[in-house]
């Protein structure tokens, strides 16, 4: 993004990537952009004539934004560098950034003694941990939703799919960084000087920010459907986890006397975790979303009308629907004058999703010690029919659709009942 000869780019890096960062900054200079300011999530450049510029980044003290350096010692160091031909540019986390113009391709070596390997490694690991912790909570919730629940409802809502992609992309990027930082620990002076990973990671993080923005908008839209009980749970959760992260940060900076700055960063960490958990709560706890407790006049695939029956009253209909570009689900429960019709229909154009959902549901029943057995019917061979031991619930399953018929033990002519379900659901 560039405005008035200024350019701001997403730039994600850790301390161990100093050599790659230098390479990136020098490539930008050759394109006509000189670094103006930097953080570990973005960099600001100003327009210049394309030229050869050499950067060097020196670490003074500990790598921390919140450690106060002795101003006199820092001035002496910068004066020394300027006498060597370097121009001071920016100070970030006590990483002193200098640059110098040159007219040839001679490489200016960075002295190995300036590489504080232990300090760089500790800082990089700590930042990775802080970033990954909230995502690991989200990943655990998604794991529960997919593998520990009675179905995979996550595939029936676009925002939850987006949330899952957000977590996967985020964790994959940071797992690669985790491997690279340990590689740096083993061979600090053999770490790649290429800017490819920084560029790729920065693009990935930009996409993550975009997904997060859409994520937040979707959550705001759902806000009115979240009850007070869930809200209280969220508040208690983010206070607890935020307090843990703040305490970890305090321990990591125990020698830092700047209490005000420690309090600031701790508060920011709590805020970040709070936002993540609230978003996650909106995504995962979706019990009341899309629920209609009044009569829904639109046509459904299967309703009381298909069995020549009608509602006793408008209050006797409950419908819960959700759909995404991958799958859809309908829970329908209606009390008629002659029967009760209750079912849950799951369908997807992707066979593997339907199969995964069916296996998940069967696994959940198995864990509850509820057994389903397959039975023979007069339905086509591609329709599998299963019944529980009580004969109260049935599953009809095809490659792309599955329906659970609930509480049908009192229906006398089940063959006729199944044929109606087949015609309305599977024959289309």
C-alpha positions as CSV (number, residue, x, y, z in Angstrom):
1,X,0.0,0.0,0.0
2,X,1.6,3.3,-1.1
3,X,0.4,6.9,-0.4
4,X,2.3,10.1,-1.2
5,X,5.6,8.4,-1.8
6,X,5.1,6.2,1.3
7,X,4.6,2.5,1.4
8,X,3.5,0.2,4.2
9,X,3.9,-3.5,3.8
10,X,3.0,-6.5,6.0
11,X,6.4,-7.8,7.2
12,X,6.5,-10.7,9.6
13,X,9.9,-11.7,11.0
14,X,11.6,-12.9,14.1
15,X,15.0,-12.0,15.6
16,X,16.6,-15.1,14.1
17,X,15.9,-13.9,10.6
18,X,18.1,-10.8,10.8
19,X,20.1,-11.9,7.7
20,X,17.0,-12.6,5.7
21,X,15.5,-9.2,6.8
22,X,18.7,-7.4,5.6
23,X,18.4,-9.2,2.2
24,X,14.7,-8.1,2.0
25,X,15.5,-4.5,2.8
26,X,18.3,-4.3,0.3
27,X,16.0,-5.7,-2.4
28,X,13.5,-3.0,-1.6
29,X,16.2,-0.3,-1.9
30,X,17.0,-1.6,-5.4
31,X,13.3,-1.1,-6.2
32,X,13.4,2.5,-4.9
33,X,12.2,2.1,-1.3
34,X,14.2,3.0,1.7
35,X,13.2,1.8,5.2
36,X,11.6,4.4,7.4
37,X,10.3,2.4,10.4
38,X,9.7,-1.2,11.2
39,X,8.0,-3.7,13.6
40,X,7.7,-7.4,13.5
41,X,4.3,-7.1,11.6
42,X,4.8,-4.3,9.2
43,X,7.4,-1.9,7.7
44,X,7.1,1.6,6.4
45,X,9.2,2.7,3.4
46,X,9.7,6.1,1.6
47,X,10.3,6.5,-2.1
48,X,13.9,7.1,-3.3
49,X,15.8,6.6,-6.5
50,X,16.6,2.9,-7.0
51,X,20.1,2.4,-5.6
52,X,22.5,-0.1,-4.0
53,X,22.1,0.2,-0.2
54,X,23.8,-2.1,2.4
55,X,22.0,-2.6,5.7
56,X,23.4,-3.8,9.0
57,X,21.5,-4.7,12.1
58,X,23.3,-4.8,15.4
59,X,21.9,-6.0,18.7
60,X,22.6,-3.9,21.8
61,X,21.6,-5.4,25.1
62,X,18.7,-7.7,25.2
63,X,16.2,-7.9,22.3
64,X,13.3,-6.2,23.9
65,X,11.2,-3.1,23.2
66,X,10.9,-2.6,27.0
67,X,14.5,-2.5,28.1
68,X,15.9,0.9,28.6
69,X,19.4,1.3,27.1
70,X,21.9,3.7,28.5
71,X,21.6,6.7,26.2
72,X,25.2,7.8,26.5
73,X,26.5,4.3,25.7
74,X,24.0,4.1,22.8
75,X,25.2,7.5,21.5
76,X,28.8,6.4,21.6
77,X,28.0,3.2,19.7
78,X,26.1,5.0,17.0
79,X,28.8,7.6,16.7
80,X,31.3,4.8,16.2
81,X,29.2,3.2,13.5
82,X,28.8,6.6,11.7
83,X,32.6,7.0,11.8
84,X,32.8,3.6,10.0
85,X,30.5,5.0,7.2
86,X,27.1,3.8,8.5
87,X,24.0,6.0,8.9
88,X,21.7,5.3,11.8
89,X,18.2,4.5,10.5
90,X,15.9,3.0,13.2
91,X,15.9,1.3,16.6
92,X,13.6,-1.7,17.1
93,X,13.7,-3.9,20.1
94,X,17.3,-2.7,20.7
95,X,18.2,-3.9,17.2
96,X,20.1,-0.9,15.8
97,X,19.5,-0.6,12.0
98,X,22.1,1.2,10.0
99,X,22.5,1.7,6.2
100,X,25.2,2.7,3.8
101,X,25.2,3.4,0.1
102,X,27.7,1.7,-2.2
103,X,28.5,1.6,-5.9
104,X,29.5,-2.0,-6.3
105,X,28.4,-5.5,-5.3
106,X,30.9,-5.9,-2.5
107,X,29.3,-7.6,0.5
108,X,29.9,-6.0,3.9
109,X,30.4,-8.9,6.3
110,X,28.6,-8.8,9.6
111,X,31.0,-9.8,12.4
112,X,29.9,-13.0,14.1
113,X,30.6,-11.5,17.5
114,X,27.5,-9.3,17.0
115,X,25.3,-12.3,16.7
116,X,24.0,-12.9,20.2
117,X,22.8,-16.4,19.4
118,X,21.4,-17.3,22.8
119,X,19.6,-14.0,23.1
120,X,18.2,-14.2,19.6
121,X,17.0,-17.8,20.1
122,X,15.3,-17.1,23.4
123,X,13.6,-14.0,22.0
124,X,12.3,-15.9,18.9
125,X,11.1,-18.9,20.9
126,X,9.3,-16.6,23.4
127,X,7.5,-14.6,20.6
128,X,6.5,-17.8,18.8
129,X,5.1,-19.2,22.0
130,X,3.1,-16.0,22.7
131,X,1.7,-16.0,19.1
132,X,0.9,-19.7,19.0
133,X,-0.8,-20.0,22.4
134,X,-4.2,-18.5,21.5
135,X,-4.2,-20.4,18.2
136,X,-3.5,-23.7,20.0
137,X,-6.7,-23.0,22.1
138,X,-8.6,-22.4,18.9
139,X,-7.1,-25.5,17.3
140,X,-8.2,-27.6,20.4
141,X,-11.7,-26.3,20.1
142,X,-11.8,-27.2,16.4
143,X,-10.5,-30.6,17.3
144,X,-13.3,-31.0,19.8
145,X,-15.8,-29.9,17.2
146,X,-14.6,-32.3,14.6
147,X,-13.5,-35.4,16.5
148,X,-15.2,-35.3,19.9
149,X,-18.7,-34.2,19.0
150,X,-21.7,-36.1,17.5
151,X,-21.1,-34.7,14.0
152,X,-19.0,-32.3,12.0
153,X,-21.2,-29.2,12.1
154,X,-18.1,-27.1,11.4
155,X,-18.5,-27.8,7.7
156,X,-22.1,-26.5,7.6
157,X,-21.2,-22.9,8.4
158,X,-19.0,-20.7,6.2
159,X,-17.6,-18.7,9.1
160,X,-16.5,-21.8,11.0
161,X,-14.8,-23.1,7.9
162,X,-13.1,-19.8,7.6
163,X,-12.1,-20.1,11.2
164,X,-10.6,-23.5,10.7
165,X,-8.6,-22.3,7.6
166,X,-7.4,-19.4,9.7
167,X,-6.1,-21.6,12.4
168,X,-4.5,-24.1,10.0
169,X,-2.7,-21.5,7.9
170,X,-1.5,-19.6,11.0
171,X,-0.2,-22.7,12.8
172,X,1.5,-24.0,9.7
173,X,3.4,-20.8,9.2
174,X,4.5,-20.7,12.8
175,X,5.5,-24.4,12.9
176,X,7.8,-23.7,9.9
177,X,9.3,-20.8,11.9
178,X,9.7,-23.1,14.9
179,X,11.7,-25.5,12.8
180,X,13.8,-22.7,11.4
181,X,14.6,-21.2,14.8
182,X,15.9,-24.5,16.0
183,X,18.0,-24.8,12.9
184,X,19.4,-21.3,13.7
185,X,20.2,-22.5,17.2
186,X,22.3,-25.4,15.7
187,X,23.9,-23.5,12.9
188,X,23.4,-19.8,13.4
189,X,25.8,-18.7,10.7
190,X,24.5,-21.0,8.1
191,X,20.9,-19.7,8.2
192,X,19.6,-18.7,4.8
193,X,20.1,-15.1,3.7
194,X,17.3,-15.4,1.2
195,X,14.2,-13.2,1.7
196,X,11.9,-15.8,0.1
197,X,10.5,-17.1,3.4
198,X,9.9,-13.7,4.8
199,X,8.0,-12.6,1.7
200,X,5.9,-15.8,1.6
201,X,5.2,-15.6,5.4
202,X,4.2,-11.9,5.1
203,X,1.8,-12.7,2.3
204,X,0.3,-15.5,4.4
205,X,-0.1,-13.2,7.4
206,X,-1.8,-10.5,5.2
207,X,-4.3,-13.2,4.1
208,X,-4.7,-14.2,7.8
209,X,-5.5,-10.6,8.7
210,X,-8.1,-10.5,5.9
211,X,-9.7,-13.7,7.1
212,X,-9.6,-12.3,10.7
213,X,-11.4,-9.2,9.5
214,X,-14.1,-11.2,7.9
215,X,-14.2,-13.4,11.0
216,X,-14.9,-10.4,13.2
217,X,-17.6,-9.1,10.9
218,X,-19.3,-12.5,10.9
219,X,-19.0,-12.6,14.7
220,X,-20.6,-9.1,15.1
221,X,-23.5,-10.2,12.9
222,X,-24.1,-13.2,15.2
223,X,-23.7,-11.1,18.4
224,X,-27.4,-10.7,19.2
225,X,-27.9,-14.5,19.2
226,X,-25.3,-15.2,21.9
227,X,-26.9,-15.6,25.4
228,X,-25.6,-14.2,28.7
229,X,-24.3,-17.6,29.9
230,X,-21.9,-17.9,27.0
231,X,-20.8,-14.3,27.4
232,X,-19.9,-14.9,31.0
233,X,-17.9,-18.0,30.1
234,X,-16.0,-16.0,27.5
235,X,-15.2,-13.3,30.0
236,X,-13.9,-15.7,32.6
237,X,-11.9,-17.6,30.0
238,X,-10.1,-14.7,28.6
239,X,-9.3,-13.2,32.1
240,X,-7.8,-16.5,33.1
241,X,-5.7,-17.1,30.0
242,X,-4.8,-13.5,29.7
243,X,-3.5,-13.5,33.3
244,X,-1.4,-16.6,32.5
245,X,0.2,-14.9,29.5
246,X,0.8,-11.7,31.4
247,X,2.5,-13.7,34.2
248,X,4.7,-15.5,31.7
249,X,5.7,-12.2,30.2
250,X,6.5,-10.8,33.7
251,X,8.7,-13.7,34.5
252,X,10.6,-13.2,31.2
253,X,11.2,-9.6,32.1
254,X,11.6,-9.9,35.9
255,X,14.7,-7.7,35.8
256,X,13.0,-5.0,34.0
257,X,12.2,-2.1,36.3
258,X,9.9,-0.3,33.9
259,X,6.6,-1.4,35.4
260,X,4.5,0.9,33.3
261,X,5.7,-0.7,30.1
262,X,5.3,-4.2,31.5
263,X,1.8,-3.3,32.5
264,X,1.1,-2.0,29.0
265,X,2.3,-5.1,27.2
266,X,0.5,-7.4,29.6
267,X,-2.7,-5.5,29.0
268,X,-2.3,-5.8,25.3
269,X,-1.7,-9.5,25.6
270,X,-4.9,-9.9,27.6
271,X,-6.8,-7.9,25.0
272,X,-5.5,-10.0,22.1
273,X,-6.4,-13.2,23.8
274,X,-9.8,-11.8,24.7
275,X,-10.6,-11.0,21.1
276,X,-9.5,-14.4,19.9
277,X,-11.5,-16.2,22.5
278,X,-14.6,-14.1,21.9
279,X,-14.4,-14.7,18.2
280,X,-13.8,-18.4,18.9
281,X,-16.9,-18.5,21.1
282,X,-19.0,-17.0,18.4
283,X,-17.7,-19.5,15.9
284,X,-17.9,-22.7,18.1
285,X,-20.8,-22.1,20.4
286,X,-23.5,-21.7,17.9
287,X,-26.4,-23.4,19.6
288,X,-29.0,-20.7,19.1
289,X,-27.9,-19.5,15.7
290,X,-30.2,-20.0,12.7
291,X,-32.9,-21.3,15.0
292,X,-36.5,-20.6,14.2
293,X,-39.1,-21.4,16.9
294,X,-42.0,-20.1,14.9
295,X,-43.6,-21.6,11.9
296,X,-41.4,-21.4,8.8
297,X,-43.6,-21.1,5.8
298,X,-41.0,-22.0,3.2
299,X,-41.0,-25.5,1.7
300,X,-38.6,-28.1,3.2
301,X,-37.4,-31.3,1.7
302,X,-39.5,-33.3,4.2
303,X,-42.4,-32.0,6.3
304,X,-45.6,-33.1,8.0
305,X,-47.5,-32.3,4.7
306,X,-45.7,-35.2,3.0
307,X,-47.5,-37.6,5.4
308,X,-50.9,-36.0,5.1
309,X,-50.6,-34.3,8.4
310,X,-50.5,-30.7,9.7
311,X,-49.3,-28.8,12.7
312,X,-51.4,-28.6,15.9
313,X,-50.3,-25.0,16.4
314,X,-47.6,-22.7,15.3
315,X,-45.6,-23.3,18.5
316,X,-45.3,-27.0,17.6
317,X,-42.6,-26.4,15.0
318,X,-38.9,-26.2,15.7
319,X,-36.4,-25.7,12.8
320,X,-32.6,-25.3,13.0
321,X,-30.8,-24.8,9.7
322,X,-27.2,-24.0,8.7
323,X,-25.5,-24.2,5.3
324,X,-22.1,-23.5,3.7
325,X,-20.5,-24.0,0.3
326,X,-19.4,-27.5,1.6
327,X,-22.5,-28.9,3.4
328,X,-25.9,-28.1,4.9
329,X,-27.8,-29.4,7.9
330,X,-31.5,-29.2,8.9
331,X,-33.0,-30.2,12.2
332,X,-36.7,-30.4,12.0
333,X,-39.2,-31.2,14.8
334,X,-42.9,-30.9,14.4
335,X,-46.0,-32.1,16.3
336,X,-48.8,-32.9,14.0
337,X,-52.4,-34.0,14.7
338,X,-51.5,-37.6,13.8
339,X,-47.8,-37.9,14.3
340,X,-44.5,-36.3,15.4
341,X,-41.9,-35.8,12.7
342,X,-38.4,-35.3,13.9
343,X,-35.3,-35.6,11.8
344,X,-31.8,-34.3,11.1
345,X,-30.7,-34.1,7.5
346,X,-27.1,-33.6,6.5
347,X,-26.0,-33.3,2.9
348,X,-23.0,-32.4,0.9
349,X,-21.9,-32.5,-2.8
350,X,-18.6,-34.0,-1.5
351,X,-18.9,-37.6,-0.7
352,X,-15.9,-37.6,1.7
353,X,-17.6,-35.0,3.9
354,X,-20.8,-37.0,4.2
355,X,-18.8,-40.2,4.9
356,X,-16.7,-38.3,7.5
357,X,-19.9,-37.0,9.2
358,X,-21.5,-40.4,9.2
359,X,-18.4,-42.1,10.7
360,X,-18.2,-39.3,13.3
361,X,-21.9,-39.8,14.3
362,X,-21.5,-43.6,14.5
363,X,-18.4,-43.2,16.6
364,X,-20.1,-40.9,19.0
365,X,-23.0,-43.3,19.4
366,X,-20.5,-46.1,20.0
367,X,-18.8,-44.1,22.7
368,X,-22.3,-43.7,24.3
369,X,-22.7,-47.5,24.2
370,X,-25.6,-47.1,21.6
371,X,-25.4,-49.6,18.8
372,X,-26.8,-49.2,15.3
373,X,-27.3,-52.2,13.0
374,X,-27.8,-52.3,9.3
375,X,-31.1,-53.8,8.1
376,X,-32.6,-54.7,4.7
377,X,-35.4,-52.7,3.2
378,X,-37.1,-52.4,-0.2
379,X,-35.1,-49.2,-0.9
380,X,-32.4,-49.1,-3.6
381,X,-29.1,-50.7,-2.8
382,X,-27.2,-47.4,-2.6
383,X,-29.3,-46.4,0.4
384,X,-28.0,-47.9,3.7
385,X,-30.5,-48.2,6.5
386,X,-29.5,-48.6,10.2
387,X,-31.6,-48.8,13.3
388,X,-30.7,-48.6,17.0
389,X,-31.5,-51.4,19.4
390,X,-34.7,-49.8,20.7
391,X,-36.0,-49.4,17.2
392,X,-36.8,-45.7,17.9
393,X,-34.2,-44.0,15.6
394,X,-33.2,-44.8,12.0
395,X,-30.5,-43.6,9.7
396,X,-30.9,-43.5,5.9
397,X,-27.5,-42.9,4.3
398,X,-26.4,-42.4,0.7
399,X,-23.1,-41.2,-0.7
400,X,-24.1,-37.5,-0.4
401,X,-26.9,-37.4,2.1
402,X,-27.8,-38.9,5.5
403,X,-30.9,-38.4,7.6
404,X,-31.5,-39.4,11.1
405,X,-35.2,-40.2,11.8
406,X,-35.9,-39.7,15.5
407,X,-38.7,-41.3,17.6
408,X,-40.4,-43.4,14.9
409,X,-41.1,-46.5,16.9
410,X,-44.8,-45.8,16.9
411,X,-45.1,-45.7,13.1
412,X,-46.7,-48.9,12.0
413,X,-46.0,-49.0,8.3
414,X,-42.3,-48.2,8.3
415,X,-41.8,-49.4,4.7
416,X,-44.2,-46.8,3.4
417,X,-42.6,-44.2,5.8
418,X,-39.2,-45.0,4.4
419,X,-40.4,-44.8,0.8
420,X,-41.8,-41.3,1.4
421,X,-38.5,-40.2,3.0
422,X,-36.6,-41.7,0.0
423,X,-38.8,-39.9,-2.6
424,X,-38.5,-36.6,-0.8
425,X,-34.8,-36.7,0.2
426,X,-32.8,-39.2,-2.0
427,X,-34.6,-39.5,-5.3
428,X,-34.1,-35.8,-6.2
